[in-house]
Amino acid sequence: MPISLPSSRPKEVKLFRNNRSQAVRIPAEFELPGDRVMIHREGDKLIIEPVTGPSNFAELIAEWKKEPPLGPEDQFPDIEDMPAKPENIF
C-alpha cells in the first residue's frame, strides 16, 4: 500500500559531497519514513521514494510470519488426480 504524503511547494536546497557521493540535505518538511529509499531518474529529474516493503529474504519471511494463518477459504481446492496418458512425441 503506497504511503500518502502531503504535497508541498518546491524548495531550493544545497548539494554537497559525502566522500565520493553527491548528497542532498532533505529539509524536515520533506522527511520520508524509514531508513531506506529507492531512487531513479526520469529525464533530468531524480525521484526519491520510501521503501515500504522488506529489503531481503529474511525480512520477507519475518513479514509472512506476522500474517494470520490461512483459513479454509484461502486453501487451494481439491483437484482430481487424473491418470497419466501416453503421448506420442515422435
C-alpha positions in Angstrom: 0.0 0.0 0.0 1.6 3.3 -1.1 2.3 5.9 1.6 0.3 9.1 1.0 2.3 12.2 1.9 1.0 15.8 1.7 2.2 17.8 -1.3 4.4 20.9 -0.7 5.9 23.7 -2.7 9.3 23.2 -4.2 12.3 24.4 -2.1 15.9 25.0 -3.2 18.5 23.1 -1.2 22.2 22.7 -1.5 24.1 19.7 -2.8 27.3 18.6 -1.1 29.9 15.8 -1.3 30.0 13.0 1.1 33.2 11.1 0.4 32.8 10.1 -3.3 29.0 10.5 -3.4 26.9 13.6 -4.1 24.3 14.2 -1.4 21.4 16.5 -0.7 20.2 17.7 2.7 16.5 17.0 2.9 14.6 19.6 4.9 12.3 18.4 7.7 9.1 19.2 5.7 10.2 16.7 3.1 11.3 13.9 5.6 10.5 10.4 4.5 9.6 7.5 6.8 12.0 4.7 7.4 15.7 4.5 6.8 15.8 3.4 3.1 14.7 4.9 -0.1 14.5 4.0 -3.8 15.9 6.5 -6.3 15.5 6.6 -10.0 15.9 9.0 -12.9 13.1 10.3 -15.1 14.7 12.6 -17.7 16.6 15.3 -15.8 14.6 14.6 -12.5 15.6 12.3 -9.7 12.7 10.6 -8.0 13.2 9.5 -4.3 10.6 7.2 -2.8 10.4 5.5 0.6 11.0 1.7 0.6 7.8 0.2 2.1 8.5 -3.5 1.9 11.1 -5.9 3.1 14.6 -5.4 1.7 15.8 -9.0 1.8 14.5 -12.6 2.0 14.9 -12.8 5.8 12.7 -9.6 6.2 10.2 -11.1 3.8 9.9 -14.3 5.8 9.5 -12.3 9.0 6.7 -10.3 7.4 4.9 -13.5 6.3 5.2 -14.9 9.9 3.2 -11.8 11.1 0.3 -12.7 8.8 -2.5 -14.8 10.3 -2.6 -18.4 9.2 -4.7 -19.3 6.1 -8.3 -20.2 6.7 -10.2 -22.8 4.7 -11.4 -20.2 2.2 -7.8 -19.4 1.3 -6.7 -23.0 0.6 -6.3 -24.5 -2.8 -9.3 -26.5 -4.0 -9.0 -30.3 -4.3 -8.1 -31.3 -7.8 -9.0 -34.7 -9.3 -5.9 -36.7 -9.9 -6.2 -37.8 -13.5 -4.3 -40.9 -14.7 -1.4 -40.3 -17.0 -2.0 -41.0 -20.7 0.7 -41.8 -23.2 1.7 -39.1 -25.6 3.5 -39.7 -28.9 6.3 -37.2 -29.1 7.9 -38.5 -32.3 
